[in-house]
Amino acid sequence: MNNDRWNDFRHGSEVHRQVRKWAQKNTKPGMSLTEICEGIEDSVRRLTGHDGLTEGDSLIAGMGFPTGVSLNHCAAHYTPNAGNKVILQQQDVMKVDFGVHVNGYIVDSAFTMSFDPVYDSLLAAVKDATNTGVRVGITLTVLKKWKVLTGI
């Protein structure tokens, strides 16, 4: 049973990795936030093989939660509603957060994108801080707590 669980996580992780890479390559200023979210979510559904169109299908695999695309001063968890007309601009900083689930096990991560080189040093500093946290064991501590909570 634990092997199935880890295989589900591995599958979700690989889907997430591929979609993240695609989103970073294909997201450009001039796109609407809705267009960006739909591209990410359609890619997740395509790669998991579960489009969610038949009853119960989205319970097997697919989106872990709605994609968040937060711009500038909005720190996180903004998802455009139907009819949203916000367009990604060259000077925007956008945080993208999406999750992939396989059999209910969610793989989630977020990343930041900018297109103006003025933000390059800021993004590099954040990446360095994250890697430092990982290196000194923050992730290991969280993983140990998660294992205790889930019984894995």
Residue pairs with C-beta under 8 A, 6 or more apart in sequence:
2 152
4 103
5 105
5 152
8 102
8 103
8 105
9 102
9 105
9 107
11 48
11 61
11 102
12 61
12 64
12 100
12 101
12 102
12 105
12 106
12 107
13 100
13 107
15 44
15 47
15 48
15 100
15 102
15 107
16 44
16 98
16 99
16 100
16 107
16 108
16 109
18 43
18 47
19 40
19 43
19 44
19 47
19 98
19 100
20 109
20 111
22 39
22 43
23 36
23 39
23 40
23 43
23 96
24 111
24 113
26 39
27 36
27 39
27 88
27 94
27 96
27 113
28 88
28 115
29 87
29 88
29 89
29 90
29 92
29 115
30 87
30 88
31 87
31 88
32 80
32 84
32 85
32 86
32 87
32 88
33 69
33 71
33 80
33 84
33 86
33 87
33 88
34 80
34 82
34 84
36 67
36 69
36 88
36 96
37 66
37 67
37 69
37 79
37 80
40 67
40 96
40 98
41 63
41 66
41 67
41 98
44 62
44 63
44 98
44 100
45 51
45 52
45 62
45 63
48 61
48 62
48 100
48 102
49 61
50 57
50 58
50 60
50 61
50 62
51 57
51 62
52 58
52 62
52 63
59 104
60 102
60 103
61 100
61 101
61 102
61 103
62 100
62 101
63 98
63 99
63 100
63 101
64 98
64 99
64 100
64 101
64 106
64 107
64 108
65 98
65 99
65 106
65 108
66 79
67 79
67 96
67 97
67 98
68 76
68 77
68 78
68 79
68 95
68 96
68 97
68 98
68 110
69 78
69 79
69 80
69 94
69 95
69 96
70 76
70 77
70 78
70 94
70 95
70 97
71 78
71 86
71 88
71 92
71 93
71 94
72 92
72 93
75 95
76 95
76 97
76 110
77 97
80 86
88 94
90 115
90 116
91 115
91 116
92 114
92 115
93 112
93 113
93 114
93 119
94 112
94 113
94 114
95 110
95 111
95 112
95 113
96 110
96 111
96 112
96 113
97 108
97 109
97 110
98 108
98 110
99 106
99 107
99 108
100 106
100 107
100 108
101 107
112 123
112 126
114 120
114 123
133 139
146 152
